[in-house]
Amino acid sequence: MNSVAFDAKETVVPAPKDTVVESAISSRETAITATFKLIEVAFRLLFVLAILLLLEPKVAGQFGLLNTLVAIFSLCAGFERWGVVWRQLAGMGRSDCDALTAKTLRFFQFNHLLLAPAFIAAAYFWIRLNPYQIGLAVCIAICEQLAVGIYWLATVQGRYRWLIAITAGKNAAILLTAAFVAYLSSWTITLTLLLEIWAIAGLTSLLAFGRIYHGGDAAKLRFRLTVFDEVAAQYRESRAHFITGSAAFASGQIDRIVVGAAAGLALTGVYFKNVFLAASVYSAVTIILHNRAVPAIYRATAERRYRDALNTARRESLKAWVAYAAIVIVLLAVVQVPGVTEFLVRFSISPNHLAGLLLAFSLRTLADYNCTFLNAASREKWVLAIHTSMTALSMVMVLLLTKSFGIAGAVGGLIVGCASLLISSWIYRNKALVIAQTAAGEYQL
């Protein structure tokens, strides 16, 4: 999913002239950081996917909804703050970087305290966790939210890249420990034990973070009048980023939220098993194909070569479409093999639902290329409008169709929403191209 943001007003604190600026990270350090991040994401995807497949539908529904709730908590507590901080860190020396990081951590701690009651209420009434499980879930949510910003910090401050290695190691430890426990229990695992493993690994990683991070007492939250002024200022700085980030997040998660609210836990669990499998394919296509094309689209747009940027987006989107088509063809061929369908049904995987979800995500991928072109052309407000309208339509369609047709209805509603995203992004992309070429004197009828 593309991240979209307005150009917020920021106060950049330059590094003193006598300070060695660390923002110029070598290509080797950048490659190491990216590798750690890919390993971290891969282990997390494998962990969530494996657990969803192993759990019975009702418990899988609780686990899937908890992942969604943790993601919502992470978004709200983080308030897209790193979108602002990342730009500021790039021009700072070590002491200024540590000061800004400490201020950001105080902001996060304030949000943790502010949002914890709402998180607890949602975990109890929506996901139906017991008090002990809720306590573990709170620990998990805070640990995961703090881990989100580690990558942004490491990209501009190379000395923190090992924090990503710790996060990757945490995800690997969770996956391997859960797999070992499940193996000893005939491939079964309880939700409570799973949350205990996750919480212990998360708290251990936080202790490791504390050993590496050198902010000291500066990062501790103290309730003084100056702290409230500091937090309020950070809310103002990050407001535009949070609005656009929330719109993009909602457009990618609204179907799961609606299904979780409209259907029972068992049906929700079956939907999560199928949708996360399709979403894993979407993530892989995004990382392998889409993200590689983004720099070329931005570069061509910056050089006012709008037609070249559009051709790049079209060419790369065609590759993505071919990839999805090949995956669906392979899926349809594999399910013809005797015993395969029965095997998938054991894990509550429906080939028909999976094919429909892959269609929805393929439409979303094509729309992502259009949105990338719009972002490169400085049309972030249009992207916000596109995602907002898609979210509203998807919410209505998924809700109505799920009530009438169950999981098949949810899949159909998601397809309608993603199709609307593609159509509206295509219309706005062409409009942006005409405006840009007209301004450059290149437009031809």
Buried (B, 14 or more C-beta within 10 A) or exposed (E): BBBBBBEBEEEEBEBEEEBEBBBEBEEEBBEBBBBBBEBBBBBBBBBBBBBBBBBEBBBBBBBBBBBBBBBBBBBBBBBBBBBBBBBBBBBBBBEBBBBBBBBBBBBBBBBBEEBBEEBBEBBBEBBEBEEEBBBBBBBBBBBBBBBBBBBBBBBBBBBBBBBBBBBBBBBBBBBEBBBEBBEEEEEEBEBEBBBBBBBBBBBBBBEBBEEEBBBEEEBEBEEEEEBEEBBEEBBEBBBBBBBBBBBBBBBBBBBBBBBBEBBEBBBBBBBBBBBBBBBBBBBBBBEEBBEEBBEBBBBBBEEEBBEBBBEBBEEBBEBBBEBBEEBBEEBEEEBEEEEBBEEBEEBBBBBEBBBBBBBBBBBBBBBBBBBBBBBBBEBBEBBBBBBBBBBBBBBBBBBBBBEEEBBBBBBBBBBBBBBBBBBBBBEBBEEBBEBBBEEEEEEEE
